[in-house]
Amino acid sequence: MTLAGLAFNNIRRTPMRALLTAGSVLVAAATLSVVLSVDRGYRSAVQRDLVERTGVHLYVTKEGCPIEAAAVIAQGGLSPLYVDEALVEVAAATEGVASVLPFLLFAETTPDGTRTDIFMGVTEAIRAVRPDWVIATGGWFTDENSVILGWQMAQIERVGVGERIYSEAFDREFTVSGILAQSYSQDDGILFLPLPTALALVQREGRLSAIALKLKDIGQIEAVKTRLRGRIPEDHFVLGAKELSDGILDFFAATRMIMYVMVVVAFGVSVFGIVNTMLMAVLERRREIAYLKCVGARRRDVVRLVAMETLLICTVGAAAGILAGMALTPLAGSLMRGALIAYAPSGTIAAPALDIALISMALSVGAGVLCALYPAWKAASFVPMEVLRNE
């Protein structure tokens, strides 16, 4: 009989105990897999939304806190603070700036509270600043009552170019002049309006959410920021897209810490279960281990036997845990999205991957085998004559 076969037969003798131990490993592996997937997914989504997809290098804003600025810039929060529209010309005249996009973002909920629409007032500069902002059908605004719909919004309204939509929030009709190509970003759910129209709807003429800037040379970003700070009022801020994403991720660090505490707790329970199971298994088989040593088994053979039993249990538990973690990751991402108050990026915020599965497997199995060292050492230390005399 091989070592693996002997270990498997030993496990079969106490199936319920082995199953409960594998269950504790399952919980640990699943928790680690979900946490790593959500952590990576959220980081990637924030980077993608605020840095890679926007084509924006700098923002001029009244919000100095990156988290608050991101809420205004990316989610439509109508902050009481605003950027004066006169600063658009100042920004455009700054050396190193290629394009300037003034915009207003705001959200309005229908009177019955069943739906919230996000509106964005823009100028034609959005085409130069935002490379992923592409009109798939139709064209640019034809008049002040025109609207360009994001792809998802067009599906919700079930309208095409030239048709009208009604806004309950403003008791006003708009004519669809264009529909954007699907971008899998927050743009898919936004209604784009001419900037003057958007400003008039919320009585904020001359007051912008922020000004987005695209630079001629991204390598000169610090120099351009310095020039801009010297030309705008002291109560305004110049924030980079990377600063916004880093600030949000710093805020997310507290949530990340809580998630990793959950991982530590899960592994603690798993470690306790493995040590307890293997120690009981060793003590119950004192006579058998003594006979093995009497017929020539060495200390290392006993250690290998106990380690093999632990390895089999942990491998089964970890594999099941990774499968459970991959199945639960989308649900965890959805729950996390509802819990994120400061900024919830578009798209998925959970990213299961093969390397995460391998890391979870390695850590779970490795921790289990390490836990078997004490029971294995205990078994290897048995003196056959003393065991047989006392049994």
C-alpha positions as CSV (number, residue, x, y, z in Angstrom):
1,M,0.0,0.0,0.0
2,T,1.3,3.5,-0.9
3,L,1.6,6.3,1.6
4,A,-1.3,8.2,-0.1
5,G,-3.5,5.1,0.0
6,L,-2.8,4.5,3.7
7,A,-3.5,8.2,4.4
8,F,-6.8,8.0,2.5
9,N,-7.9,4.9,4.4
10,N,-7.2,6.7,7.7
11,I,-9.3,9.6,6.6
12,R,-12.2,7.3,5.7
13,R,-12.3,5.9,9.2
14,T,-13.6,9.3,10.5
15,P,-15.5,10.8,7.6
16,M,-17.5,13.3,9.5
17,R,-14.5,14.7,11.3
18,A,-12.6,15.0,8.0
19,L,-15.6,16.6,6.3
20,L,-15.9,19.3,9.0
21,T,-12.2,20.0,8.8
22,A,-12.4,20.3,5.0
23,G,-15.3,22.6,5.5
24,S,-13.3,25.0,7.6
25,V,-10.6,25.0,4.9
26,L,-13.4,25.6,2.3
27,V,-14.6,28.7,4.2
28,A,-11.0,30.1,4.5
29,A,-10.3,29.5,0.8
30,A,-13.6,31.0,-0.4
31,T,-13.2,34.1,1.8
32,L,-9.7,34.7,0.6
33,S,-10.7,34.2,-3.0
34,V,-13.6,36.6,-2.8
35,V,-11.6,39.3,-0.9
36,L,-8.7,39.2,-3.4
37,S,-11.2,39.3,-6.4
38,V,-13.1,42.3,-5.0
39,D,-9.9,44.1,-4.0
40,R,-8.4,43.7,-7.5
41,G,-11.6,44.4,-9.3
42,Y,-12.3,47.6,-7.4
43,R,-8.8,48.9,-8.0
44,S,-9.0,48.1,-11.7
45,A,-12.5,49.6,-12.1
46,V,-11.5,52.9,-10.4
47,Q,-8.3,53.1,-12.5
48,R,-10.3,52.3,-15.7
49,D,-13.1,54.8,-15.0
50,L,-11.1,57.8,-13.8
51,V,-7.8,57.4,-15.6
52,E,-7.9,55.2,-18.7
53,R,-11.3,55.8,-20.2
54,T,-11.8,59.4,-19.7
55,G,-8.9,60.8,-21.7
56,V,-8.8,63.6,-19.1
57,H,-5.4,64.5,-17.5
58,L,-6.4,67.3,-15.1
59,Y,-9.5,68.7,-13.5
60,V,-10.1,72.2,-12.3
61,T,-12.5,71.9,-9.4
62,K,-13.7,73.6,-6.2
63,E,-13.5,70.2,-4.4
64,G,-10.1,69.7,-2.9
65,C,-10.9,66.3,-1.5
66,P,-10.3,63.7,-4.2
67,I,-13.3,61.6,-3.0
68,E,-15.7,64.5,-3.1
69,A,-14.4,65.6,-6.4
70,A,-14.8,62.1,-7.9
71,A,-18.4,62.0,-6.6
72,V,-19.1,65.2,-8.5
73,I,-17.1,64.4,-11.6
74,A,-18.1,60.7,-12.0
75,Q,-21.5,60.3,-10.3
76,G,-23.5,63.4,-10.9
77,G,-23.5,65.0,-7.5
78,L,-24.6,68.6,-7.6
79,S,-22.2,70.2,-5.1
80,P,-22.9,73.6,-3.7
81,L,-19.4,74.5,-4.7
82,Y,-18.9,75.4,-8.3
83,V,-16.2,76.5,-10.8
84,D,-16.8,79.9,-12.5
85,E,-17.3,79.5,-16.2
86,A,-14.9,82.4,-16.8
87,L,-12.0,80.1,-15.9
88,V,-12.6,78.1,-19.1
89,E,-10.7,80.8,-21.1
90,V,-8.0,80.9,-18.4
91,A,-7.5,77.2,-18.7
92,A,-7.5,77.2,-22.5
93,A,-4.9,79.9,-22.6
94,T,-2.5,78.0,-20.3
95,E,0.6,76.7,-22.0
96,G,0.6,72.9,-22.5
97,V,-3.3,72.5,-22.5
98,A,-4.6,70.9,-25.7
99,S,-8.3,70.8,-25.1
100,V,-10.7,72.2,-22.4
101,L,-14.1,70.7,-21.6
102,P,-16.4,72.6,-19.2
103,F,-19.2,70.5,-17.9
104,L,-22.1,70.3,-15.4
105,L,-23.2,67.0,-13.9
106,F,-26.4,66.6,-11.9
107,A,-28.9,63.9,-11.0
108,E,-32.6,64.3,-10.8
109,T,-35.1,61.8,-9.3
110,T,-38.6,61.5,-10.7
111,P,-41.5,62.8,-8.6
112,D,-42.6,59.3,-7.7
113,G,-39.0,58.4,-6.6
114,T,-38.8,55.3,-8.8
115,R,-36.0,56.5,-11.1
116,T,-32.9,58.8,-11.0
117,D,-31.5,60.2,-14.2
118,I,-28.0,61.6,-14.5
119,F,-27.6,64.6,-16.9
120,M,-24.4,66.0,-18.2
121,G,-24.1,69.4,-19.9
122,V,-21.2,69.4,-22.4
123,T,-19.7,71.3,-25.3
124,E,-18.3,70.0,-28.5
125,A,-14.9,69.8,-26.9
126,I,-16.0,66.5,-25.4
127,R,-15.1,64.9,-28.7
128,A,-11.5,66.0,-28.5
129,V,-11.1,65.2,-24.8
130,R,-12.9,61.9,-24.5
131,P,-11.7,59.3,-27.1
132,D,-14.3,56.8,-26.1
133,W,-17.2,59.2,-26.5
134,V,-18.5,58.1,-29.9
135,I,-21.9,58.9,-31.4
136,A,-23.0,55.6,-33.1
137,T,-26.2,56.9,-34.7
138,G,-27.4,60.5,-35.4
139,G,-25.2,63.4,-34.7
140,W,-24.5,66.5,-32.5
141,F,-27.1,68.7,-30.8
142,T,-29.3,70.5,-33.3
143,D,-30.8,73.0,-30.9
144,E,-31.2,73.7,-27.1
145,N,-33.9,71.0,-26.8
146,S,-31.7,68.2,-28.2
147,V,-30.3,65.3,-26.1
148,I,-27.7,62.7,-26.8
149,L,-28.4,59.4,-25.0
150,G,-26.0,56.9,-23.7
151,W,-26.5,53.4,-25.1
152,Q,-28.2,52.0,-22.0
153,M,-30.4,55.0,-21.7
154,A,-31.6,54.6,-25.3
155,Q,-32.5,51.0,-24.5
156,I,-34.4,52.1,-21.4
157,E,-36.3,54.8,-23.2
158,R,-36.8,52.7,-26.3
159,V,-36.3,55.6,-28.6
160,G,-34.3,56.3,-31.7
161,V,-32.8,59.4,-33.4
162,G,-35.4,62.0,-34.1
163,E,-37.9,60.8,-31.5
164,R,-38.9,62.7,-28.3
165,I,-38.4,61.8,-24.7
166,Y,-40.2,63.5,-21.7
167,S,-38.4,64.4,-18.5
168,E,-40.8,64.4,-15.5
169,A,-38.2,66.1,-13.3
170,F,-38.2,69.2,-15.6
171,D,-41.6,68.8,-17.2
172,R,-39.9,69.2,-20.6
173,E,-39.5,67.3,-23.9
174,F,-36.2,66.7,-25.6
175,T,-35.5,65.5,-29.1
176,V,-32.9,62.7,-29.5
177,S,-30.2,63.9,-31.9
178,G,-27.8,61.1,-31.3
179,I,-27.1,57.8,-29.4
180,L,-23.7,56.9,-28.2
181,A,-21.9,53.6,-28.9
182,Q,-21.9,51.2,-26.0
183,S,-18.8,51.9,-23.9
184,Y,-19.5,49.8,-20.8
185,S,-18.9,52.9,-18.6
186,Q,-21.1,55.4,-16.8
187,D,-21.6,57.2,-20.1
188,D,-24.1,54.4,-21.1
189,G,-26.6,55.6,-18.6
190,I,-26.2,59.4,-19.0
191,L,-28.4,62.0,-20.8
192,F,-26.1,64.5,-22.5
193,L,-27.4,68.1,-23.0
194,P,-25.9,71.3,-24.5
195,L,-24.1,73.0,-21.6
196,P,-26.2,76.2,-21.7
197,T,-29.4,74.1,-21.5
198,A,-28.1,72.0,-18.6
199,L,-27.1,75.2,-16.7
200,A,-30.5,76.7,-17.2
201,L,-32.4,73.6,-16.1
202,V,-30.9,73.8,-12.6
203,Q,-30.5,77.6,-12.5
204,R,-26.7,77.5,-12.4
205,E,-25.8,79.7,-15.3
206,G,-22.1,80.4,-15.3
207,R,-21.4,77.8,-12.6
208,L,-19.8,74.5,-13.6
209,S,-19.2,71.2,-11.9
210,A,-15.6,71.2,-13.1
211,I,-13.3,71.8,-16.1
212,A,-11.6,68.8,-17.7
213,L,-8.3,69.3,-19.4
214,K,-6.4,67.3,-22.0
215,L,-2.7,68.1,-22.2
216,K,-0.4,68.2,-25.2
217,D,2.2,66.2,-23.4
218,I,1.3,64.1,-20.4
219,G,4.9,64.2,-19.3
220,Q,4.4,67.9,-18.6
221,I,1.5,67.4,-16.2
222,E,3.3,68.8,-13.1
223,A,4.4,71.9,-15.0
224,V,0.9,72.5,-16.3
225,K,-0.5,72.1,-12.8
226,T,1.9,74.6,-11.5
227,R,1.0,77.1,-14.2
228,L,-2.7,76.6,-13.6
229,R,-2.5,77.0,-9.9
230,G,-0.8,80.4,-10.4
231,R,-3.7,81.6,-12.7
232,I,-6.8,80.4,-10.9
233,P,-8.2,81.7,-7.6
234,E,-6.7,80.2,-4.4
235,D,-10.0,78.5,-3.4
236,H,-9.8,76.3,-6.6
237,F,-7.9,73.1,-7.0
238,V,-6.1,71.3,-9.9
239,L,-6.4,67.6,-9.5
240,G,-5.0,64.9,-11.7
241,A,-7.1,61.9,-12.8
242,K,-4.5,59.7,-11.1
243,E,-4.9,61.7,-7.8
244,L,-8.7,61.1,-7.9
245,S,-8.3,57.3,-8.3
246,D,-5.5,57.2,-5.6
247,G,-7.6,59.2,-3.2
248,I,-10.6,56.9,-3.6
249,L,-8.4,53.9,-3.2
250,D,-7.0,55.4,0.0
251,F,-10.5,55.8,1.3
252,F,-11.2,52.2,0.3
253,A,-8.3,51.1,2.4
254,A,-10.5,51.0,5.5
255,T,-13.0,48.7,3.8
256,R,-10.1,46.6,2.5
257,M,-8.7,46.2,6.1
258,I,-12.1,44.9,7.3
259,M,-12.2,42.4,4.5
260,Y,-8.7,41.1,5.3
261,V,-9.6,40.8,9.0
262,M,-12.4,38.5,7.9
263,V,-9.8,36.4,6.0
264,V,-7.6,36.2,9.1
265,V,-10.6,35.1,11.2
266,A,-11.5,32.5,8.6
267,F,-8.0,31.2,8.5
268,G,-7.8,31.2,12.4
269,V,-10.9,28.9,12.5
270,S,-9.4,26.7,9.8
271,V,-6.1,26.4,11.6
272,F,-7.8,25.5,14.9
273,G,-9.9,22.9,13.1
274,I,-7.0,21.2,11.4
275,V,-4.7,21.1,14.5
276,N,-7.6,19.7,16.6
277,T,-8.5,17.1,14.0
278,M,-5.0,15.8,13.3
279,L,-4.1,15.8,17.0
280,M,-7.1,13.7,17.8
281,A,-6.4,11.4,14.9
282,V,-2.9,10.9,16.1
283,L,-3.8,10.3,19.8
284,E,-6.5,7.8,18.8
285,R,-4.0,5.8,16.7
286,R,-1.2,5.7,19.2
287,R,-1.1,1.8,19.1
288,E,-1.1,1.7,15.3
289,I,1.7,4.2,15.1
290,A,3.7,2.3,17.7
291,Y,3.3,-0.9,15.6
292,L,4.4,1.0,12.5
293,K,7.5,2.0,14.3
294,C,8.1,-1.5,15.5
295,V,8.1,-2.9,12.0
296,G,10.6,-0.3,10.8
297,A,8.8,3.0,10.2
298,R,11.1,5.9,10.9
299,R,10.2,9.3,12.4
300,R,10.1,10.9,9.0
301,D,7.7,8.2,7.7
302,V,5.2,9.0,10.5
303,V,5.6,12.7,9.8
304,R,5.0,12.1,6.1
305,L,1.9,10.0,6.9
306,V,0.2,12.7,9.0
307,A,1.2,15.4,6.6
308,M,-0.3,13.4,3.7
309,E,-3.6,13.0,5.5
310,T,-3.7,16.8,6.1
311,L,-2.7,17.5,2.6
312,L,-5.6,15.4,1.2
313,I,-8.1,17.1,3.5
314,C,-6.9,20.6,2.8
315,T,-6.6,20.1,-1.0
316,V,-10.3,18.9,-1.2
317,G,-11.4,21.7,1.1
318,A,-9.4,24.4,-0.7
319,A,-10.6,23.3,-4.2
320,A,-14.2,23.3,-3.1
321,G,-13.6,26.7,-1.4
322,I,-12.2,28.2,-4.6
323,L,-15.1,27.0,-6.7
324,A,-17.5,28.5,-4.1
325,G,-15.5,31.7,-4.0
326,M,-15.7,32.1,-7.8
327,A,-19.5,31.5,-7.7
328,L,-20.0,34.0,-4.8
329,T,-17.6,36.7,-6.2
330,P,-20.3,38.4,-8.4
331,L,-22.7,38.5,-5.5
332,A,-20.0,39.9,-3.3
333,G,-19.3,42.6,-5.9
334,S,-23.0,43.5,-6.1
335,L,-23.3,43.8,-2.3
336,M,-20.1,45.8,-2.1
337,R,-21.4,48.2,-4.8
338,G,-24.4,48.9,-2.6
339,A,-22.1,49.6,0.4
340,L,-19.8,52.0,-1.4
341,I,-20.9,55.5,-0.5
342,A,-18.1,57.6,-1.8
343,Y,-17.6,56.2,-5.3
344,A,-19.0,53.1,-7.1
345,P,-17.3,52.6,-10.5
346,S,-19.2,51.4,-13.5
347,G,-18.9,47.8,-14.6
348,T,-18.0,44.9,-12.3
349,I,-16.0,45.5,-9.2
350,A,-15.1,41.8,-8.7
351,A,-12.5,40.2,-10.9
352,P,-12.0,36.4,-10.3
353,A,-8.9,35.1,-12.1
354,L,-6.7,32.0,-12.3
355,D,-3.8,33.5,-10.4
356,I,-6.2,34.4,-7.5
357,A,-7.4,30.8,-7.5
358,L,-3.9,29.5,-7.4
359,I,-2.8,31.9,-4.6
360,S,-5.9,30.9,-2.5
361,M,-5.2,27.2,-3.1
362,A,-1.5,27.6,-2.2
363,L,-2.1,29.6,1.0
364,S,-4.9,27.4,2.2
365,V,-3.1,24.1,1.6
366,G,0.2,25.5,2.8
367,A,-1.4,26.8,6.0
368,G,-3.0,23.4,6.5
369,V,0.2,21.4,6.1
370,L,2.0,23.8,8.5
371,C,-0.7,23.2,11.0
372,A,0.0,19.4,10.8
373,L,3.6,19.8,11.9
374,Y,2.8,19.7,15.7
375,P,0.5,16.6,15.5
376,A,3.1,15.0,13.2
377,W,5.9,15.8,15.6
378,K,3.8,14.4,18.4
379,A,3.1,11.2,16.6
380,A,6.8,10.8,15.6
381,S,7.8,11.2,19.2
382,F,5.9,8.2,20.5
383,V,8.1,5.5,22.1
384,P,6.6,2.1,21.0
385,M,7.4,0.2,24.2
386,E,5.7,2.9,26.4
387,V,2.7,3.1,24.2
388,L,2.1,-0.7,24.0
389,R,2.8,-1.1,27.8
390,N,0.2,1.6,28.7
391,E,-2.5,0.6,26.1
